[in-house]
């Protein structure tokens, strides 16, 4: 599928591959299974960090509603307490863009950021919907001071409708957060942070329609490409991308020695 550093527009076979990774349990080990949220991991061939996959049943939340909430960056700033910044850099095609995203890490870990190409595909009302991303190098967003640049090899969402008012949500990420995070942090992220974020996402869905009615209710560029306002991609703005060099540049962060008792990881995702 996608290769880091390459601007790429997937075809139907690529989306089928992603769906199979989400729905086929071969090779996956379940590490959390409670309250309609199931988290599984498997070894990655590209990184020392496991691939993480989440499956969650969203009752009384339609596929269309969840798709809107995942896309709406302005609304995400209202409900996602882990997000620091998100902005679109340029348009690749009517269903693809390149953007910058930064995320909080619990102190004393350093915050992470990513520059990714995102693609999305909506097969129609009450049909499957996809949002995928992978890392690229856009010269307008070089590595920032006090952030560790992470790598997304392949991260995405799959939404499968279950009737008109419920859906199954899949989230899969194959990424390397860079730096020198200890193994316990990654394990606890899978079992503690991910379920809390899924719970917050479901709650955010129940409040979206009311919020959207007062905040540019007709603005949904993920559905209406003519509403996209950022400039088109200039190929000259793409730099080369070497995953190993990116990871090596941030390797000496001193994070590996941080003990579990020194970090309040449970407080990273705030309850409303």
TISEVEX-817609 format. One record per residue (C-alpha): y, x, z; residue in three letters; residue number from 1. Coordinates in Angstrom, 2 decimals. Layout:
# TISEVEX-817609
> py_px_pz_res_n
> Y_X_Z_Ala_NUM
...
# end
This chain:
# TISEVEX-817609
> py_px_pz_res_n
> 0.00_0.00_0.00_Unk_1
> 3.42_1.31_1.00_Unk_2
> 4.04_5.04_1.37_Unk_3
> 6.78_6.22_3.71_Unk_4
> 9.81_7.42_1.82_Unk_5
> 9.07_5.42_-1.33_Unk_6
> 10.95_2.26_-2.28_Unk_7
> 8.15_-0.10_-3.21_Unk_8
> 7.77_-3.75_-4.14_Unk_9
> 4.29_-5.02_-3.23_Unk_10
> 2.29_-7.37_-5.42_Unk_11
> -0.11_-10.17_-4.48_Unk_12
> -2.96_-7.71_-3.87_Unk_13
> -0.85_-5.81_-1.34_Unk_14
> -0.08_-9.00_0.57_Unk_15
> -3.79_-9.87_0.52_Unk_16
> -4.55_-6.43_1.98_Unk_17
> -2.11_-7.05_4.82_Unk_18
> -3.58_-10.49_5.48_Unk_19
> -7.08_-9.03_5.64_Unk_20
> -5.96_-6.42_8.17_Unk_21
> -4.50_-9.21_10.29_Unk_22
> -7.41_-11.63_10.14_Unk_23
> -10.47_-9.36_9.92_Unk_24
> -11.66_-8.06_13.32_Unk_25
> -13.76_-5.17_11.97_Unk_26
> -12.74_-1.94_13.69_Unk_27
> -10.38_-3.58_16.18_Unk_28
> -10.68_-3.43_19.98_Unk_29
> -9.17_-6.30_21.97_Unk_30
> -7.09_-5.06_24.92_Unk_31
> -5.37_-8.33_25.94_Unk_32
> -6.42_-11.95_25.47_Unk_33
> -4.53_-14.56_27.50_Unk_34
> -2.45_-17.69_26.98_Unk_35
> -2.89_-17.94_23.20_Unk_36
> -1.87_-14.29_22.75_Unk_37
> -4.43_-11.72_21.62_Unk_38
> -3.61_-8.02_21.29_Unk_39
> -5.97_-5.58_19.58_Unk_40
> -5.78_-1.91_18.62_Unk_41
> -7.56_0.47_16.30_Unk_42
> -7.31_4.15_15.46_Unk_43
> -4.81_5.21_12.83_Unk_44
> -5.48_7.74_10.10_Unk_45
> -1.75_8.52_9.84_Unk_46
> -0.68_8.94_13.45_Unk_47
> -1.93_9.79_16.92_Unk_48
> -0.77_6.33_17.98_Unk_49
> -3.08_3.35_17.57_Unk_50
> -2.34_0.52_15.19_Unk_51
> -1.38_-2.58_17.21_Unk_52
> -2.11_-6.13_16.09_Unk_53
> -1.04_-9.35_17.77_Unk_54
> -2.32_-12.87_17.10_Unk_55
> -0.61_-15.82_18.75_Unk_56
> -0.86_-19.58_18.34_Unk_57
> 2.55_-21.26_18.20_Unk_58
> 2.24_-24.96_19.05_Unk_59
> 5.08_-27.32_18.12_Unk_60
> 6.72_-24.48_16.17_Unk_61
> 6.48_-24.80_12.41_Unk_62
> 5.89_-21.86_10.08_Unk_63
> 9.28_-22.50_8.46_Unk_64
> 11.07_-22.38_11.82_Unk_65
> 9.35_-19.17_12.92_Unk_66
> 10.12_-17.55_9.56_Unk_67
> 13.83_-18.36_9.98_Unk_68
> 13.93_-17.00_13.53_Unk_69
> 12.26_-13.72_12.53_Unk_70
> 14.73_-13.26_9.66_Unk_71
> 17.96_-14.22_11.38_Unk_72
> 19.43_-10.96_12.67_Unk_73
> 22.45_-12.66_14.23_Unk_74
> 20.19_-14.89_16.31_Unk_75
> 17.90_-12.03_17.25_Unk_76
> 20.82_-10.38_19.01_Unk_77
> 20.91_-13.46_21.27_Unk_78
> 17.28_-13.48_22.37_Unk_79
> 15.83_-9.98_21.91_Unk_80
> 17.01_-7.83_24.82_Unk_81
> 15.24_-4.74_23.41_Unk_82
> 17.38_-4.62_20.24_Unk_83
> 20.44_-2.37_20.28_Unk_84
> 21.64_-2.59_16.69_Unk_85
> 20.51_-4.05_13.38_Unk_86
> 22.34_-3.92_10.07_Unk_87
> 21.58_-4.20_6.38_Unk_88
> 22.41_-1.15_4.26_Unk_89
> 21.66_-2.34_0.73_Unk_90
> 19.67_-4.77_-1.41_Unk_91
> 16.64_-3.56_-3.34_Unk_92
> 15.75_-6.92_-4.93_Unk_93
> 16.22_-10.64_-4.13_Unk_94
> 13.43_-10.32_-1.54_Unk_95
> 13.87_-6.76_-0.32_Unk_96
> 16.49_-4.70_1.48_Unk_97
> 16.95_-1.44_3.35_Unk_98
> 18.27_-1.59_6.89_Unk_99
> 18.84_0.23_10.16_Unk_100
> 17.34_-0.89_13.47_Unk_101
> 17.56_0.63_16.94_Unk_102
> 15.62_-0.37_20.03_Unk_103
> 15.87_0.29_23.76_Unk_104
> 13.37_2.40_25.60_Unk_105
> 12.99_2.16_29.37_Unk_106
> 14.80_5.05_31.13_Unk_107
> 14.28_7.97_31.21_Unk_108
> 12.77_7.71_27.72_Unk_109
> 15.14_8.06_24.78_Unk_110
> 16.01_5.09_22.61_Unk_111
> 14.38_4.87_19.18_Unk_112
> 15.73_3.97_15.76_Unk_113
> 14.30_3.30_12.31_Unk_114
> 15.49_3.09_8.72_Unk_115
> 13.15_0.87_6.74_Unk_116
> 12.71_-0.97_3.49_Unk_117
> 11.85_-4.58_4.22_Unk_118
> 10.18_-7.01_1.83_Unk_119
> 9.46_-10.67_2.34_Unk_120
> 7.51_-13.38_0.57_Unk_121
> 7.47_-17.11_1.26_Unk_122
> 4.77_-18.98_-0.64_Unk_123
> 6.59_-22.27_0.03_Unk_124
> 6.86_-25.00_2.61_Unk_125
> 3.79_-25.11_4.86_Unk_126
> 2.42_-22.03_3.08_Unk_127
> 1.85_-18.45_4.19_Unk_128
> 4.90_-16.26_4.82_Unk_129
> 5.18_-12.47_5.04_Unk_130
> 7.75_-9.94_6.22_Unk_131
> 6.77_-6.26_5.85_Unk_132
> 8.55_-2.94_6.31_Unk_133
> 8.04_0.81_6.07_Unk_134
> 10.26_3.83_6.65_Unk_135
> 12.52_5.33_4.00_Unk_136
> 15.38_7.84_4.10_Unk_137
> 18.78_6.40_3.21_Unk_138
> 21.51_9.05_3.27_Unk_139
> 23.98_6.65_4.86_Unk_140
> 21.87_6.61_8.04_Unk_141
> 20.90_10.18_9.00_Unk_142
> 19.31_10.76_12.42_Unk_143
> 21.74_9.88_15.22_Unk_144
> 22.52_11.81_18.36_Unk_145
> 20.72_10.54_21.48_Unk_146
> 18.17_8.62_19.41_Unk_147
> 14.66_9.58_18.35_Unk_148
> 13.95_8.61_14.73_Unk_149
> 10.64_6.77_14.55_Unk_150
> 8.41_6.12_11.56_Unk_151
> 7.01_2.79_10.42_Unk_152
> 4.04_3.44_8.16_Unk_153
> 3.47_-0.30_7.80_Unk_154
> 4.77_-3.02_10.09_Unk_155
> 4.81_-6.70_9.36_Unk_156
> 4.53_-10.36_10.22_Unk_157
> 2.21_-12.96_8.76_Unk_158
> 2.70_-16.66_9.48_Unk_159
> -0.07_-19.11_8.61_Unk_160
> 0.79_-22.82_8.99_Unk_161
> -1.50_-25.07_11.05_Unk_162
> -0.29_-28.44_9.89_Unk_163
> 3.39_-29.29_9.64_Unk_164
> 4.44_-28.39_13.18_Unk_165
> 2.31_-25.46_14.39_Unk_166
> 1.29_-22.05_13.09_Unk_167
> -0.66_-18.87_13.72_Unk_168
> 1.51_-15.76_14.00_Unk_169
> 0.28_-12.24_13.30_Unk_170
> 2.20_-9.05_14.00_Unk_171
> 0.78_-5.67_13.03_Unk_172
> 2.43_-2.29_13.37_Unk_173
> 1.25_1.14_12.34_Unk_174
> 4.07_3.36_13.50_Unk_175
> 4.91_6.57_15.30_Unk_176
> 7.83_6.31_17.75_Unk_177
> 8.42_10.06_17.57_Unk_178
> 9.26_12.25_20.52_Unk_179
> 6.47_13.00_22.97_Unk_180
> 5.64_9.69_24.60_Unk_181
> 2.69_9.86_27.01_Unk_182
> -0.47_7.90_26.26_Unk_183
> -0.01_5.59_29.26_Unk_184
> 3.29_4.31_27.83_Unk_185
> 1.69_3.26_24.54_Unk_186
> -1.20_1.57_26.34_Unk_187
> 1.12_-0.33_28.66_Unk_188
> 3.30_-1.39_25.72_Unk_189
> 0.28_-3.09_24.18_Unk_190
> -0.75_-4.89_27.34_Unk_191
> 2.61_-5.66_29.00_Unk_192
> 5.57_-5.54_26.64_Unk_193
> 4.04_-7.12_23.55_Unk_194
> 2.87_-10.34_25.29_Unk_195
> 6.29_-10.70_26.95_Unk_196
> 8.08_-10.32_23.61_Unk_197
> 5.81_-12.94_22.01_Unk_198
> 6.62_-15.33_24.85_Unk_199
> 10.35_-14.74_24.34_Unk_200
> 9.98_-15.26_20.57_Unk_201
> 8.31_-18.64_21.11_Unk_202
> 11.07_-19.70_23.50_Unk_203
> 13.73_-18.53_21.04_Unk_204
> 12.21_-20.76_18.37_Unk_205
> 12.76_-23.85_20.51_Unk_206
> 16.50_-23.10_20.75_Unk_207
> 17.15_-21.96_17.17_Unk_208
> 18.03_-25.24_15.47_Unk_209
> 20.71_-26.03_18.06_Unk_210
> 22.16_-22.51_17.82_Unk_211
> 22.04_-22.44_14.03_Unk_212
> 23.83_-25.78_13.74_Unk_213
> 26.89_-24.07_15.26_Unk_214
> 26.54_-20.67_13.58_Unk_215
> 26.71_-20.66_9.77_Unk_216
> 24.07_-23.39_9.42_Unk_217
> 23.82_-22.99_5.66_Unk_218
> 23.59_-19.19_5.68_Unk_219
> 19.98_-18.17_5.10_Unk_220
> 19.94_-15.32_2.56_Unk_221
> 16.20_-14.83_3.06_Unk_222
> 15.80_-18.25_1.41_Unk_223
> 18.86_-18.17_-0.87_Unk_224
> 19.30_-14.69_-2.42_Unk_225
> 22.69_-15.60_-3.88_Unk_226
> 24.00_-15.42_-0.28_Unk_227
> 23.19_-11.71_0.01_Unk_228
> 26.44_-9.75_0.35_Unk_229
> 25.47_-6.10_0.94_Unk_230
> 25.62_-3.73_-2.07_Unk_231
> 22.69_-3.06_-4.33_Unk_232
> 20.63_0.08_-3.86_Unk_233
> 21.98_3.21_-5.48_Unk_234
> 18.93_5.48_-6.07_Unk_235
> 21.17_8.51_-5.46_Unk_236
> 21.49_7.38_-1.83_Unk_237
> 17.78_7.85_-1.19_Unk_238
> 16.79_11.14_0.39_Unk_239
> 13.38_12.74_0.48_Unk_240
> 11.20_11.78_3.42_Unk_241
> 8.70_14.04_5.11_Unk_242
> 6.93_12.34_7.99_Unk_243
> 5.79_15.57_9.61_Unk_244
> 9.28_17.09_9.50_Unk_245
> 10.73_13.91_11.00_Unk_246
> 8.26_13.99_13.88_Unk_247
> 8.58_17.74_14.44_Unk_248
> 12.39_17.44_14.69_Unk_249
> 12.06_15.12_17.69_Unk_250
> 8.90_16.50_19.29_Unk_251
> 10.51_18.41_22.15_Unk_252
> 11.94_15.51_24.16_Unk_253
> 10.24_16.35_27.45_Unk_254
> 8.89_12.80_27.67_Unk_255
> 5.22_13.75_27.90_Unk_256
> 5.57_14.81_31.54_Unk_257
> 7.11_11.53_32.70_Unk_258
> 4.83_9.72_35.11_Unk_259
> 4.11_6.00_35.05_Unk_260
> 5.64_5.43_38.48_Unk_261
> 9.00_6.77_37.27_Unk_262
> 9.49_4.05_34.65_Unk_263
> 10.34_0.38_35.12_Unk_264
> 8.70_-0.71_31.88_Unk_265
> 8.23_-4.31_33.03_Unk_266
> 12.01_-4.78_33.20_Unk_267
> 12.64_-3.78_29.59_Unk_268
> 12.06_-7.32_28.34_Unk_269
> 14.27_-9.54_30.49_Unk_270
> 13.28_-13.09_31.31_Unk_271
> 15.87_-15.71_30.49_Unk_272
# end
